Amino acid sequence: MLQLARAAFFVSTASLALACAGTDASGGAEGASSSGGIDSLGTTPGGSASTASAGDSSGGGACAAAGSVCTAGSDCCGGVCNALGLCGPDDGTCLELGIACTEDIACCSGRCDGGFCLEPGACEPPGTACDDSTPCCSGKCEPELGGEQVVCTNYCVADGVGCEKALDCCSLACHDGLCGGELCLVEGEDCQTNADCCSDICGNDGRCEVDLSPGCRPTGESCTSGGPTECCSMNCNEETGRCDFGEDTCKTQGGSCTTDADCCSGACDPGTMACVPACAPDGQACVGNADCCSNACVGDACEPPGGDCTPSGMACITGADCCSVFCFGGFCTPPPDIP
């Protein structure tokens, strides 16, 4: 189960092989969203277009055009070989998970479904009614505001990234358009805006309300306040008495964690109990560029990044900002493992 959620971070796509080789991303394309909030399609500002330099095939012959079969980015004119083994767009860009799209070939994963780039395989896109037989790609199944069903929602984002409601955030806290701060309020607590409430409903009397039409309670809400209705995630945290994200939902950088498995990066800092990048800082031992937050492994040690790119662990808007050419949840992250 957890594998689906972690695939949201560790999607295996050869389009990022160039990043592992130290590709300069400074000329990359603009991301799908660079505003402070989430757009009408649900695109998170933490997501972005992953970029790679276009180049000739390694054999020196003609490069393969978009849609052609490939085994590595070097086979393609755009330098992008997606997870389905097909060349991406000739301009050398591809869209990361959770970003709005119109066609499969535009996504690094090779899959555009329901208007979003999703991991390859069988899982449901945002906006689709949740089905026990096919899980949500994001691992998030929540009530549809004003509706009578539960639907898959987009991946949650880290603190400091733009949001519209508490459920947009892995921390379940959205204040002044940014994730972070005090946890969302539950039914009956005093509120000023909809975003203050886990349910995204601040009633006319200035108190949080819960719409139980879908037959379950949203994540963050008290498990039992106002009646015995169960959590939509089917996961009630007995310690906090609140509905928690489902088992398939991983946390991005900065999210609270107890084990490595809680984090999309697969790394939980035992000191801060927060998710951290799975990469080594400057001066630490390495085998390849992907081991380093700077994406620069020289000899057998990580060195500072060359140029003006941002190392993993620092804030970003688009993949072009990052030395790794990979921006996830509002932070530069190491490129995923290339099989």
C-alpha positions in Angstrom: 0.0 0.0 0.0 2.7 2.5 1.0 4.5 1.8 -2.3 1.9 3.8 -4.3 2.3 6.8 -2.2 6.1 6.7 -2.2 6.0 6.3 -5.9 4.6 9.8 -6.0 8.2 10.9 -5.0 10.3 8.1 -6.3 8.7 7.7 -9.8 11.3 5.8 -11.9 11.7 7.9 -15.1 14.8 8.0 -17.2 14.0 11.7 -18.0 16.0 12.6 -14.9 19.0 10.6 -15.8 20.5 13.8 -17.2 20.1 15.4 -13.8 22.1 12.5 -12.2 24.8 13.2 -14.7 25.0 16.8 -13.6 22.9 18.5 -16.3 22.7 22.3 -16.0 19.1 23.2 -15.5 19.5 27.0 -15.5 17.8 27.3 -18.9 14.8 25.1 -18.0 11.2 25.7 -18.8 8.8 27.6 -16.5 6.8 25.3 -14.1 3.2 24.6 -14.5 2.4 26.8 -11.5 4.4 29.6 -9.9 1.7 31.5 -8.1 1.2 31.5 -4.3 -1.9 29.4 -4.4 -3.4 26.4 -6.1 -4.8 27.0 -9.6 -8.3 26.0 -10.9 -7.0 22.6 -11.9 -5.5 22.0 -8.5 -1.8 22.4 -9.6 0.4 22.9 -6.6 3.1 25.6 -6.7 5.5 23.1 -5.3 5.2 21.1 -8.6 7.0 22.0 -11.7 8.2 21.1 -15.2 11.3 19.0 -15.0 13.8 20.1 -17.5 16.8 18.5 -19.3 19.1 19.7 -22.0 18.3 18.5 -25.5 21.1 16.6 -27.2 22.1 14.2 -29.9 21.9 10.5 -29.4 25.0 8.9 -27.7 25.9 7.1 -30.9 26.3 10.3 -32.9 23.4 9.6 -35.2 20.0 11.2 -35.6 18.1 11.6 -32.3 14.7 10.1 -31.8 11.6 12.3 -32.0 8.8 12.7 -29.4 6.8 9.5 -29.0 9.6 7.2 -30.3 10.7 4.2 -28.3 13.8 4.9 -26.1 15.9 3.3 -23.4 17.7 6.5 -22.1 17.3 10.3 -22.4 20.4 10.3 -24.7 18.3 8.5 -27.3 15.8 11.4 -27.6 16.1 14.8 -29.3 14.6 16.4 -26.1 16.8 14.4 -23.8 13.7 12.9 -22.0 12.8 9.2 -22.0 9.7 8.8 -19.9 8.7 5.9 -17.6 6.9 4.2 -20.4 10.1 4.1 -22.5 8.9 6.8 -25.0 10.7 10.0 -25.9 9.2 13.1 -24.3 8.7 16.5 -26.0 11.5 17.7 -28.2 11.9 20.9 -26.2 13.4 18.8 -23.4 10.8 19.3 -20.8 8.5 17.0 -18.9 5.9 17.6 -16.2 6.3 16.1 -12.7 3.6 14.2 -10.7 0.5 16.2 -9.8 1.0 18.9 -12.5 -1.8 19.8 -14.9 -1.4 18.2 -18.3 -3.3 17.5 -21.6 -1.4 14.5 -23.0 0.6 11.5 -21.8 3.8 12.5 -23.6 4.0 15.7 -21.7 4.5 13.9 -18.4 7.8 12.5 -17.1 5.8 9.5 -16.0 4.2 9.1 -19.4 0.7 9.2 -17.9 -1.7 12.1 -18.1 -5.1 11.1 -16.5 -7.9 13.4 -15.4 -5.8 16.4 -16.3 -2.9 15.6 -14.1 0.5 13.8 -14.5 0.2 10.6 -12.5 2.5 7.6 -11.7 2.3 4.8 -14.2 0.0 1.9 -13.2 -3.5 1.5 -11.9 -4.5 4.4 -9.6 -7.1 7.1 -9.7 -6.5 10.8 -10.6 -7.7 13.8 -8.5 -11.5 14.4 -8.9 -12.3 10.7 -9.4 -14.7 9.0 -7.0 -12.7 6.9 -4.6 -12.9 3.2 -5.3 -11.7 0.5 -2.9 -10.5 -1.6 -5.8 -8.3 1.1 -7.3 -6.6 3.5 -4.8 -6.0 7.2 -5.3 -2.5 8.0 -6.8 -2.1 10.6 -4.1 -3.3 8.3 -1.3 -5.8 10.9 -0.4 -9.6 10.2 -0.5 -11.6 13.1 0.9 -15.2 14.5 0.9 -16.2 16.6 -2.1 -17.2 20.0 -0.7 -20.9 20.5 -1.4 -21.3 17.0 -2.8 -22.4 13.6 -1.6 -19.3 11.5 -2.5 -15.7 11.2 -1.6 -13.1 11.8 -4.3 -9.4 11.5 -4.9 -7.5 14.7 -4.2 -4.1 16.0 -5.3 -0.8 15.3 -3.4 -0.4 17.3 -0.2 2.3 19.9 -0.1 4.9 21.0 2.5 4.9 24.0 4.8 5.8 27.2 3.0 4.0 26.2 -0.1 0.8 27.9 -1.3 -2.6 26.5 -0.3 -6.3 27.2 -0.3 -7.5 24.9 2.4 -6.0 22.8 5.2 -6.3 19.5 3.3 -3.9 20.9 0.7 -1.1 20.7 3.3 0.6 17.7 4.6 0.7 19.5 8.0 -3.1 20.1 7.8 -2.5 23.8 8.4 -3.2 26.6 5.8 -2.9 30.2 7.0 -2.8 33.4 4.8 -2.4 31.3 1.7 0.6 29.3 2.9 0.9 25.8 4.5 2.2 25.9 8.1 1.3 27.1 11.6 -1.5 26.0 13.9 -3.3 22.7 13.0 -6.7 23.2 11.4 -9.8 23.6 13.7 -12.4 20.9 14.3 -16.2 21.1 14.4 -17.5 23.5 16.9 -14.3 25.6 17.3 -14.3 29.3 16.6 -13.1 30.3 13.2 -12.7 33.3 10.9 -12.2 31.8 7.5 -13.0 28.5 5.8 -9.3 27.6 5.6 -9.2 27.7 9.4 -11.3 24.6 9.5 -10.3 21.1 8.7 -13.6 20.7 6.9 -13.1 24.0 5.0 -16.4 25.2 6.3 -16.6 28.1 8.7 -20.3 28.6 9.5 -22.3 31.8 9.8 -22.0 31.6 13.6 -18.2 31.7 13.4 -17.7 28.1 14.2 -16.4 25.2 12.1 -19.0 22.9 10.6 -18.7 19.5 9.0 -20.8 18.4 6.0 -21.6 14.7 6.6 -23.4 14.2 3.3 -20.6 12.0 1.9 -21.1 9.8 5.0 -17.6 10.3 6.5 -15.4 12.9 8.2 -12.5 14.7 6.5 -8.9 14.3 7.5 -7.9 16.5 10.5 -11.4 16.5 11.9 -12.3 15.0 15.3 -13.0 11.3 14.8 -16.3 11.4 16.7 -17.4 14.9 17.4 -21.1 15.4 16.4 -21.7 11.7 16.0 -20.2 8.3 15.2 -19.5 8.9 11.5 -16.1 7.4 10.6 -13.2 9.0 9.0 -13.1 9.1 5.2 -9.4 7.9 5.4 -10.5 5.0 7.6 -7.7 6.1 9.9 -8.4 7.6 13.3 -5.4 8.6 15.3 -6.2 7.4 18.8 -3.5 9.7 20.4 -4.9 12.9 18.9 -8.5 11.8 18.5 -8.4 13.2 14.9 -8.9 11.6 11.5 -5.4 11.1 10.0 -4.2 10.7 6.4 -4.5 7.2 5.1 -1.6 4.7 5.2 -0.8 5.4 1.5 -0.1 9.1 2.0 3.5 10.1 2.4 4.7 13.4 3.9 6.9 15.8 2.0 9.9 17.6 3.5 9.3 19.2 6.8 6.2 17.0 7.5 6.0 15.3 10.9 7.1 11.6 11.0 7.9 8.8 13.3 9.6 6.4 10.8 11.3 6.7 7.4 8.2 5.0 5.8 6.1 8.1 6.7 8.2 10.3 4.3 8.1 10.6 0.5 11.9 10.8 0.6 12.1 7.7 2.8 14.1 9.7 5.4 12.8 10.8 8.8 15.2 12.8 11.0 15.1 11.1 14.4 16.1 14.3 16.1 13.5 16.7 14.7 11.0 13.9 13.8 10.5 15.7 10.5 10.9 14.4 6.9 14.2 15.4 5.3 15.8 14.9 1.8 17.4 11.5 1.3 20.7 13.0 0.2 24.2 13.8 1.6 25.3 17.3 2.5 28.6 18.8 1.2 31.7 16.9 2.4 29.9 13.6 2.9 30.9 10.4 1.1 29.1 9.6 -2.2 29.2 7.3 -5.1 27.3 9.3 -7.7 25.7 12.8 -8.2 22.3 11.5 -7.0 23.8 10.8 -3.6 24.4 14.5 -3.0 22.0 17.4 -2.1 24.2 19.5 -4.5 23.9 16.8 -7.2 27.7 17.1 -7.4 29.8 14.1 -6.4 33.5 14.7 -7.1 35.8 11.9 -6.5 34.1 10.3 -3.5 32.7 13.3 -1.7 29.8 15.8 -2.2 30.9 19.3 -3.2 29.0 22.6 -3.4 26.9 23.0 -6.6 28.3 24.7 -9.6 26.5 27.8 -11.0 23.4 29.3 -9.4 21.3 26.2 -9.0 19.6 25.4 -5.6 20.7 22.3 -3.7 18.2 19.7 -2.5 16.5 20.6 0.7 16.0 24.3 -0.2 12.8 26.0 -1.4 12.0 26.0 -5.1 9.2 27.0 -7.5 10.2 25.0 -10.6 12.5 22.1 -11.4 14.7 24.6 -13.3 15.6 26.2 -9.9 17.2 22.9 -8.7 20.6 21.3 -9.2 18.7 18.0 -9.4 16.2 19.5 -11.8 13.5 18.1 -9.5 11.1 20.3 -7.4 8.6 18.4 -5.2 6.3 19.9 -2.6 8.0 23.2 -2.8 11.5 21.9 -2.1 14.4 20.8 -4.3 14.8 17.0 -4.0 17.3 14.4 -5.2 16.5 12.8 -8.5 14.7 9.4 -8.1 16.7 6.2 -8.6 17.0 5.3 -12.3 16.6 1.5 -12.7 
